């Protein structure tokens, strides 16, 4: 039997961890935009100082930004450790405990990857590190979804065929968003795949709009909030993409200034909204997968009951 946890703090800790991941992505994007990833040639120390001994508040520029990113990494490490320990202590579902361990291991791997990027001064590792951050956030979102009190439903208006179709569409949307996120990473880190990123943005937007409309029209009331969130994030992402383009490449009389506060802000918002879109798609996919599994089990049980009644009509009538 799939039982939810009795402690609502598990969900709150998962949400806090997800918020910390978003903050880390924002700071990491600012580091990339300012090309401050190699502000320090050493790791895990910063100019020979320990992570907490470095005079961060007295620093400035690239060093302030990069050390801030390292501190954000420590913060998400702490929150993911607390999440993992809390799930191990209070959560009754073994597979959810395993998700908590996966989150902690993924965060540790991200930290080691970021350190290796510095030690080797490898831009390819920076690209992998940035894309991995979105995947870690999506994994934390999964934990937040399955620890929510309404994980088991009930879901009104759910039809098996509709749920199966929506589940496949949500998974396709998740894949499209992640591919688009990686293409954006190539553009940020290497200046590559500009046209691919622009072209695939329209494909991804169409899939997201299709998904949001389909969920809203499905009659599954508990998923309408996620559908609305998905639609709002999609519109916001398109607008932020246009703003990031203008502040990066200029338009008309506006001359773009590389590394300007406006440019870094627009690009950071664009990246973090992409991560939020991935999180929303993954959350919807997980909820639909759960609903699909529930309806499939209910259908199987109904078939078993009818089979028994067909074999033993007197037993069926006696009920």
C-alpha positions in Angstrom: 0.0 0.0 0.0 1.3 3.4 -1.0 1.0 5.6 2.1 1.8 9.3 2.3 3.9 10.6 5.2 2.1 11.9 8.2 4.6 14.7 8.8 3.8 17.8 6.6 7.4 19.1 7.4 8.8 16.6 4.8 7.0 18.5 2.1 8.1 21.8 3.5 11.7 20.8 3.6 11.5 19.5 0.0 10.0 22.9 -1.1 12.8 24.7 0.8 15.4 22.6 -0.9 13.8 23.3 -4.3 13.9 27.1 -3.6 17.6 26.8 -2.6 18.3 25.0 -5.9 16.6 27.8 -7.8 18.7 30.4 -6.0 21.8 28.4 -6.8 20.9 28.3 -10.5 20.3 32.1 -10.5 23.7 32.8 -9.0 25.4 30.3 -11.3 23.8 31.9 -14.4 25.1 35.3 -13.2 28.6 33.8 -12.9 28.4 32.5 -16.4 27.1 35.8 -17.8 29.9 37.7 -16.1 32.4 35.0 -17.1 33.5 34.8 -13.5 33.8 31.0 -13.3 37.5 31.1 -13.1 37.8 34.0 -10.6 39.7 31.6 -8.4 42.2 29.1 -9.8 41.8 26.8 -6.8 39.1 24.6 -5.3 37.7 23.9 -2.7 39.6 26.8 -1.3 39.3 30.4 -2.6 42.7 32.0 -3.1 43.9 29.7 -0.4 41.2 30.5 2.1 38.7 28.0 3.4 35.1 28.3 2.1 34.0 30.1 5.3 37.3 31.9 6.0 37.4 33.8 2.7 36.6 37.6 3.3 33.6 37.4 0.9 31.9 40.6 2.0 35.1 42.6 1.5 35.6 41.2 -2.0 34.1 42.6 -5.2 33.4 41.8 -8.9 34.1 38.3 -10.2 35.5 37.0 -6.9 32.4 38.2 -5.0 30.1 36.5 -7.5 32.0 33.2 -7.8 32.5 32.8 -4.0 28.8 33.6 -3.6 28.0 30.7 -6.0 30.2 28.4 -3.9 28.4 29.5 -0.7 25.1 28.8 -2.5 26.4 25.3 -3.3 27.1 24.8 0.4 23.6 25.9 1.3 21.9 23.5 -1.1 24.2 20.8 0.2 23.0 21.4 3.7 19.3 21.5 2.7 19.6 18.3 0.7 21.3 16.6 3.6 18.5 17.7 5.9 16.0 16.5 3.3 17.6 13.1 3.0 17.9 12.6 6.7 14.3 13.7 7.3 13.0 11.3 4.7 15.1 8.5 6.2 13.7 9.3 9.7 10.0 10.0 9.0 9.1 8.8 5.6 7.4 5.3 5.4 7.8 4.7 1.7 11.1 3.1 0.8 11.2 4.4 -2.7 10.7 8.0 -1.5 13.6 7.5 0.9 15.7 6.4 -2.1 14.6 9.6 -3.9 16.1 11.6 -0.9 19.4 9.7 -1.2 19.4 10.4 -5.0 18.9 14.1 -4.4 21.8 14.2 -1.9 24.1 12.2 -4.2 23.2 14.4 -7.2 23.9 17.6 -5.3 27.3 16.1 -4.2 28.1 15.2 -7.8 27.2 18.7 -8.9 29.6 20.2 -6.4 32.4 17.9 -7.4 31.7 18.6 -11.1 31.9 22.4 -10.4 35.2 21.9 -8.6 36.6 19.8 -11.4 35.6 22.5 -13.9 37.7 25.0 -11.9 40.7 22.7 -11.5 40.8 21.8 -15.2 39.5 25.2 -16.5 37.2 23.2 -18.7 34.3 25.0 -20.3 32.7 21.7 -21.4 32.4 20.7 -17.7 30.8 24.1 -17.0 28.2 23.3 -19.6 27.5 19.9 -18.1 27.4 21.4 -14.6 24.8 24.0 -15.7 22.6 21.5 -17.4 22.9 19.1 -14.4 21.6 21.9 -12.1 18.3 21.8 -13.9 18.1 18.0 -13.6 18.8 18.2 -9.8 16.1 20.8 -9.4 13.6 18.5 -11.3 14.5 15.6 -9.0 13.9 17.8 -5.9 10.5 18.8 -7.4 9.7 15.1 -7.6 10.3 14.7 -3.9 8.2 17.8 -3.2 5.3 16.3 -5.3 5.3 12.9 -3.7 5.5 14.2 -0.1 2.5 16.5 -0.7 -0.6 15.5 1.2 -2.7 15.3 -1.9 -0.4 12.8 -3.6 -3.1 10.1 -3.5 -5.9 12.3 -4.9 -8.8 11.9 -5.2 -8.9 13.0 -8.8 -12.3 13.8 -10.2 -13.2 13.5 -13.9 -10.2 11.3 -14.7 -10.6 9.0 -17.7 -7.9 6.3 -18.3 -7.5 7.0 -22.0 -7.2 10.8 -21.4 -4.7 10.3 -18.5 -2.5 8.0 -20.6 -2.5 10.6 -23.5 -1.7 13.4 -21.1 1.1 11.4 -19.4 2.9 10.9 -22.7 2.4 14.5 -23.7 3.8 15.7 -20.3 6.8 13.5 -20.7 7.4 14.8 -24.2 7.1 18.4 -22.9 9.7 17.6 -20.2 12.1 16.3 -22.8 11.6 19.3 -25.1 12.2 21.8 -22.2 15.4 20.0 -21.2 16.7 19.9 -24.7 16.0 23.6 -25.1 17.7 24.2 -21.7 20.8 22.4 -23.0 20.8 24.3 -26.3 20.6 27.5 -24.2 23.6 26.2 -22.2 25.6 25.8 -25.5 24.7 29.4 -26.4 25.7 30.8 -23.0 29.0 28.8 -22.6 30.2 28.4 -26.1 28.2 30.8 -28.3 26.9 27.8 -30.3 23.6 26.6 -31.6 21.9 30.1 -31.7 19.5 29.2 -34.5 18.8 25.8 -33.1 17.9 27.4 -29.8 15.6 29.9 -31.5 14.0 27.4 -33.7 13.4 24.8 -31.1 12.0 27.4 -28.8 8.9 27.6 -31.0 8.5 23.8 -31.0 8.8 23.7 -27.2 6.4 26.5 -26.8 3.8 24.7 -29.0 4.1 21.5 -27.0 3.8 23.4 -23.7 0.7 25.3 -24.9 -0.8 22.0 -26.2 -0.1 20.4 -22.8 -1.5 23.2 -20.8 -4.7 23.4 -22.8 -5.2 19.6 -22.8 -4.8 19.4 -19.1 -7.2 22.3 -18.5 -9.8 20.7 -20.8 -9.4 17.2 -19.4 -11.8 17.8 -16.5 -9.2 16.8 -13.9 -9.7 19.6 -11.4 -6.6 19.0 -9.3 -4.3 19.5 -12.2 -5.7 22.8 -13.4 -3.4 24.7 -11.1 -0.4 23.1 -12.7 -1.8 23.7 -16.2 -2.2 27.4 -15.4 1.3 27.7 -13.9 2.7 26.0 -17.1 0.9 28.5 -19.3 2.0 31.5 -17.4 5.6 30.2 -17.3 5.6 29.6 -21.0 4.4 33.1 -21.8 6.9 34.6 -19.4 9.7 32.5 -20.9 9.0 33.7 -24.4 9.0 37.3 -23.2 12.2 36.8 -21.3 13.8 35.1 -24.2 13.1 38.2 -26.4 14.4 40.5 -23.6 17.6 38.4 -23.2 18.1 38.6 -27.0 17.8 42.4 -27.1 20.0 42.9 -24.1 22.6 40.5 -25.4 22.7 41.5 -29.1 21.0 44.9 -29.2 18.0 46.1 -31.3 17.5 49.3 -33.2 18.9 52.2 -31.3 19.6 50.1 -28.2 23.2 49.0 -28.0 23.8 45.9 -25.9 26.5 46.1 -23.3 28.1 42.8 -22.5 27.9 41.9 -18.8 25.7 44.9 -18.0 23.3 44.6 -15.0 20.3 44.6 -17.3 21.7 41.9 -19.6 22.7 39.6 -16.6 19.3 40.1 -15.0 17.3 39.2 -18.1 19.5 36.2 -18.9 19.3 35.0 -15.3 15.6 35.3 -15.3 15.4 33.5 -18.6 17.5 30.6 -17.4 15.7 30.2 -14.0 12.3 30.3 -15.8 13.5 27.5 -18.0 14.4 25.5 -14.9 10.9 26.3 -13.4 9.3 25.1 -16.7 11.2 21.9 -16.5 10.1 21.5 -12.8 6.5 22.2 -13.7 6.5 19.6 -16.6 8.2 17.0 -14.4 5.7 17.7 -11.5 2.8 17.2 -14.0 4.4 14.1 -15.4 4.8 12.6 -12.0 1.2 13.4 -11.0 -0.2 11.9 -14.2 2.0 8.8 -13.8 0.6 8.3 -10.4 -3.0 8.8 -11.6 -2.4 6.5 -14.6 -1.1 3.8 -12.2 -4.0 4.2 -9.9 -6.6 4.0 -12.6 -4.9 1.0 -14.2 -4.9 -0.8 -10.8 -8.6 0.1 -10.3 -9.4 -1.3 -13.7 -7.5 -4.5 -13.1 -9.3 -5.0 -9.8 -12.7 -4.4 -11.5 -11.9 -7.0 -14.1 -10.9 -9.5 -11.4 -14.2 -8.9 -9.5 -16.2 -9.4 -12.7 -14.3 -12.6 -13.5 -15.1 -14.0 -10.0 -18.8 -13.0 -10.4 -18.9 -14.7 -13.8 -17.5 -17.9 -12.3 -19.5 -17.8 -9.1 -22.8 -16.0 -9.9 -24.4 -16.9 -6.5 -21.4 -15.3 -4.7 -21.7 -12.2 -6.8 -25.5 -12.0 -6.1 -25.0 -12.5 -2.4 -23.1 -9.3 -2.1 
